[in-house]
């Protein structure tokens, strides 16, 4: 490995022993050995990559990128030795607490609140709420901008989020996520109808070419860097033009549920990144966010079993009630509305798919409602 300092830039070349490691892991390893005085944590390295202050082969990339032999990471010395930004308390964030003990806090994250800062230190985040309500947690974990945070939800996704209160619980929870020992269940409303009432989506994910925030599935040729991803789903309710799903991701890839469902032609309602504009054209009565909710989280920690559920937020329940013409019209569970009925403004592509189902093409779709599950979700 060669390390050079010129024009206030540090250039780090990836050696053989770090090939196929995450970029943030590799850079942290190299900096610890060559520039220990900078004192950066791995979390700080991750933050610098997210802030586009560390490039790879002169290009912007992500912390999870798997590095190759002789790749070169470049960072400015002023960024390495600059003091880390500090979260300031703010009292304008209200987050419901579902559970708390000496080891963990479990919250029901509202939609519209990011879990931790990404570039803008002043943005409203769960991390700000944590250091405001629990200032003693400021230094729990690997990054002061992510106090006690062991996993994330997208900004527009609501639901269960667990936070570590101690270093011991932080390490234990992180290991549970890494070993896929967390049982996660999401609720999603998707456009159109799934081909089967239950099934699995087993497609590797790869970062979309030229877009740092977008992912895609790859099934024909799996390139180097693609990551295996498995998602299970079950149809809870079938509406005229939508399906309500219970979704269980068996792996924890970024945007996994959103990308997998979109790959089947059933993107999540309101998803601005993975649903086409033509699909979203009829969403004027929906909330302005993707209808994805982290409903349940189950795990074992320190020989104790935990299980938490976060009720659907009011906007999600309101949408479900507004698109339920089957029950409103007194039809039984085998009824399917035909094309042209239902919500005004829906795209022709989805109406066509709806008509194929309603004409009886899909003989596996006789069960429209999982009554018990739906009733539970709609309870206030």
N, C-alpha and C positions, 0 to 999 in steps of 0.2 A: 504494500500500500504506500502511495506517495501522498504527502501532505505539503502543500505549498501555501505561502502567504504572500499575496501581491495585490496592490491596489485595494487594500482593506477587504480582500476576499479570501475565504478559506475554501480550498478545493480538496475534497475527500474522494479517493478512489476506492471502489468496493473490492475487497480482496475475496479470494475463493471461499474462505470460511464463513462469509456472510451472504453468499449467493442464496437467493430465494427467501431471504428474510424480509420483513416489512421495512420500508424505507425509514420510518421513525426509529425502529429498533436498531437498524444498521448505523444510522447517523449518531444516535445516542452512544452506541458502543465505541465508535471511532473518536467521538469528541471526548469521551471519558479517558481514553488512553492518550490522546494527543494534546488536548487542551483542558485538563481537569480544572484549571483555574476559572473557567467560565461558569462552572457549577450548575449547568442546566439539568433539570430532571427530564425523564423521557416525555412526560406530559408537556413540558415546555417546548421540546423539540417538535412534538406533534402539533402544538399550537403554531409554531413558526412555519411549519409546512402548510397548515391550513390557511395561514395569513399570506401565503405565497412568498415567504422570505427565505425559503430554502428551495432551490430548484434541483432538478435531476437532468443531467445532460442538456442544460440550459433551458429546460422546459418546466412549466408548472405541472405538478402532479399531486398525489394524495398520500397521506401517511401509510395507507395500507398497500401501496404499490410494492410488488415483490422485485427486489433489485437483482441485477445480473452482474456477472463478472466484468470489471473495468467500467461499470457505470460511474459517473462522477457527480457528486452532490456539491453544491456551491452555496455558501452563505456569507453574508457580510459580517465582519467582526463587530461592527456597531450593534447588530442585532443579537449576536451571541452574548455580549457583555452588557446589553441594555437591561435595566431593571424590569422585572416582569410587571405587567399591569396588575393593579389591585382592584378587586371587587369592592364597591361601596354599597353599604346597606341601602335599601329602598323599601318603603312601606306601602307602595301602591300595587303590590302583587298579592293576590288572595288565592291560596291553593288549599283544597280540602285534604286533611290528614285522615287516612283510612285506619292506620294502626301505628303504634309506637311502643318500643320497649328499650331495654338498655343497649341493644345491638343495632337496630334498624328503625327507619321511618318509612312508611309506605304512604304514598300520596296518590290522589286522582288528578293527574296533570290536565289542566284545561287546554283546549286547542288554542293556537295562536301564541303560545309561550314556548320559546326555545329552551332546551335543557341547559345549555351553557353558551357563553359568548362565542361567536365566530367572527372575529375581526372587530366588530363594534363592541367595546367594553361596556357601553352604556345601554345596550339593548336590554329589554325586559326578559329575564331568564329565571329558570328554576334555581340556578346557582346563586343568584342575587337573593332569592327568597330564603335559601338555606342559611346564608351567612347573616341574614337579618334576624331570622327566628332562632337559629342555632349557631351563634358566633363561635362556639367552641369547636365546631366542625370545620373551620376555615382551612385547616392544614391536614385534614384527613384525606388520604389518597395520594396520587402521584402528581397532581397539578392543582395549584391554588385556585385556578379558574374553574375547577370541577370538584369542589369539595364534597367528598363522600359519594360521588356519582360513579356508578359501575356499569350503567347501560343507558341507552338513549331512546327517545321516541322522536319522530319527525315533529317539526313545529306545529303542523296542522293536525297531528294525531293526538287524541286525548287518551286518558286511561292510566292504568296501574304503573307506577314507577317506584322502585325500591332504592333507598339511600342508606349508605353505611354510616353508623355513628362512631365506630371505632376502627383502628387500623386492622385489628383482627377480623372484624366482620367485612371490611373492605376487601381484604385478601381472599377470604373465604367465598364471598359472593362473586368476585371476579373469576375465581376458579370454577365455580358452578356454571357461570355463563360460558367460559372457555370449553368446558367439558360437556356442554349441552345438557346439563342436568336441571335446567329450568324449564318447567312446563308452561308454555305461553299460549294463550287463546285470545284471538282478536275477533271483533265483529266488523264486517265490511258490507257495504251496499255496492253492488256492481251493476253496470249496464248490461242489459240483455239477460240471457239464461245460460247457465252452465250446461254442458252437454250431458253430465250425469249429476245425480243428486249428491254424490260424494266421490272423492277421488284424491289423487296426489299429483303434484306438479314437480317433476324431478328434472330441472334444467339448470345447467351452470350459468352463472352470471359473469358478465364482463363489463368493464366501464365503457360507456358509449364513446365511440371515436370522436375526439375533438370536444367532448363535453365532460367537465369534471364532476358535475352534479347529477349526471344521468347514467343509468345502467341499462343493459340489454341482455337478452338470453342468447345463448349460442348452442345449437343442437347438431348442426352438420359437422362443423370442424371446431374442436375445442382448443383454442389457442393457449399458449403459455400465459399464465396469469389469470385465466378463468377460474372461478371458485364454485365448487359444487354447492347446490342449494336444493333443499327439499321442503315442500309445503303441502300440508294436508288440508282439505276443506270439506265442509258439509253444508248443504243448503238448508237453512232454517225456514225461510219463507220465500215463496215465489209470487211476485206481483205481476202486474200486466206487462211491464217493460223492464223489470229489475229482479235480481235475486239478492236475498239477504243471507250472508254466509257466516258460519263459524270457521275460523281459519287458525291452523296450528303450524307455525314455522318450526321445523325440526333443526334448521340451521339459522344462524343469526346474521345474515348478510344485509348490507345497507340496501334499503328499498326493496327487500326481497318479496314481500307480499304484493306490493304495488306492481313490480315488474312481472312477476309470475302470472298474476291475474290478467294484466294487460296483454301478455303473450298469448293468452287463450282467446283474445278478443272480448274480454270482459273486464275492462279497467274499472277501478274504483270511481264511484260517482264523485265528481268535483275535483278529481286529480288533475291539476293544471300541467303536470310534467308528463304524465303517461297516457292521459285520455285526450283524444283529438278535440279540436275546437268544434267540429261538427257534432260530436257527441254532447259536449258541454253547452251547446247552444240552447237546449231546452231546460237548463238548470236555473232559470231565473227565480224559481220559488225555493231553491235550496239555499243552505248557508254557503258562505263563500270559502268553504274548505273541503278537503277530501273526507269522505265519510268512512273513516277507519278509526276504530277504538280498541285500545288494549284492555280487554274485558277481565281476564283472569291471569293470575300468576301463582304458581305452586312450586315449592321447593323445600328441601330439608337443610337446616342450618344449625350447627352445634347440637345435633341429636334432637332437634325439635322440628316438627312438621308445620309449615306455613301454607296457607291458601287465602288469597285475597281476590275480591271482585270489585270492580269499579262500575257503578251503574251508568247506563248510557246517558250522555248529557242531554239536556232539554231539546237542543236543536236537532239532534239525531232522532229522538223519539218523535218529534213533531213531523219530520220528513216521513217516517214510517207510517204514521197515522194518515198523512195527506195522500199517500200513494196506495191506499188499501181499498180499491174499489170492489174487490171480491167480497169482503165482509160487509162493506157499506151497502152493497146491492143484494145482500142476502144469499149469495151463491155458495154452493158447497165447495169442498176442497179439490174437486176434480175440474172446476171451471177455469178456463183460460180466456182472457179477453182477446178479441181479434184485433187485427190491424185497424188503426183509426180510432179505437176507443182509448180511454186513459188520458194521459197528460198531454196537453196541447204543447206543440213545439218540439216534440221528440224527433230525433233524426230518423230519416228513412231507413238507414242501415239497421238500426235497432228494431224499428217497427217490422222490417222484413224478417228478422230473426224471431221476433215475438210471434208472428203469424205462423211460421213453420212449426213452432212449438204448439200453438193453439189449435192447429189443424190436426194434431195427433201424430206428427212425425216422430216425436220423441216419446216412445211408449214407456220409458222409465220414469217419466215426469208426472205420474199420477198423484204423488203426495206433494201437495202444495205447501202445507204448513206443518212445522214441528210446534204444535200448539203450546206445549209446556214451556219450551225455550223462548218462544216469542212473547208469551204472557209475562215471563220473568223479565225480559228485556224492556217491556213497555211500562213496567211498574215504576211509579215515581217514589 
